[in-house]
Amino acid sequence: MRIATWNVNSIRVRLQQILEFIKQYKVDTLLMQEIKCTNELFPYKIFESIGFNCVVYGQKSYNGVSIISKYQINDIHFGNSIFNNDEARYIDALINGLRTACVYVPNGQEVGIPYYFYKLEFLDTLIEYLSKMVPSERTILGGDFNVTRSDIDVWNPQLWHGKNCCSDAERKKFQVLLDLGLRDIPREISNSREIFTWWDYRRQDFKFNCGLRLDYILTSENVDVLSWQRCIKMRQLPRPSDHIPIIMDIKD
């Protein structure tokens, strides 16, 4: 089974890229963040026409998450009942025997401002919710976490030290998440230090590989992972997302 996660940064802008990605990489299940559309405007029929089931938690112009899969999608939970807010940032469902979750963690913007503390509270709520799930189910958690796990996930640690996405408080929350029993497979098996997934649109950050690792697929210990890969070429397309997809192959 091939699972991918991708912050697409507007599904309507990048629909053709998503369709090509699914076809080229033979993706079975895709977790998407920042779809930036309401449920009504999501292109269900286009995905259904190529054999995908869809579950969507949309929001006008901002946020929004979706899971599409060639498998049946059952027992769906939406984030509004978990986080007690109206931001569309989380879905989980049972897909082919896996509890599959898609998350878009708030950006935080700047350390010390209210929105940064909202991000930390969001992570606390996510940890509490997953603490009941991970020990009992085969779990996949993918998405844009807006956190770098450590300095090796940052192109210039000195420049970014203590800043949003790289602060000690955020990294400690991420480690607590992993301590629930989740594995960071790319970091476990990759020999490369630079496995960035995001590059700012400004300047020439992608050209010079000035990136951050913000996107992850985490798995519980009882998931048999075969391999993983980054899809760098998606960032080389015209009008790309500022994030790239990550793919993970899992034994059924």
SULHU-V284131 format. One record per helix or strand of 3 or more residues. SS is the DSSP state (@ for helix, = for strand). FROM is the first residue (numbers start at 1). TO is the last residue. If there is no record, write none. Layout:
# SULHU-V284131
ss = (SS & SS)
from = (FROM & FROM)
to = (TO & TO)
This chain:
# SULHU-V284131
ss = (= & @ & = & @ & @ & = & = & = & @ & = & = & @ & = & @ & @ & @ & = & @ & = & = & @ & =)
from = (2 & 15 & 29 & 39 & 44 & 53 & 65 & 73 & 80 & 90 & 98 & 114 & 139 & 151 & 157 & 168 & 182 & 185 & 215 & 225 & 232 & 246)
to = (7 & 25 & 33 & 41 & 48 & 57 & 69 & 78 & 83 & 95 & 104 & 133 & 144 & 153 & 160 & 179 & 184 & 189 & 220 & 230 & 236 & 250)
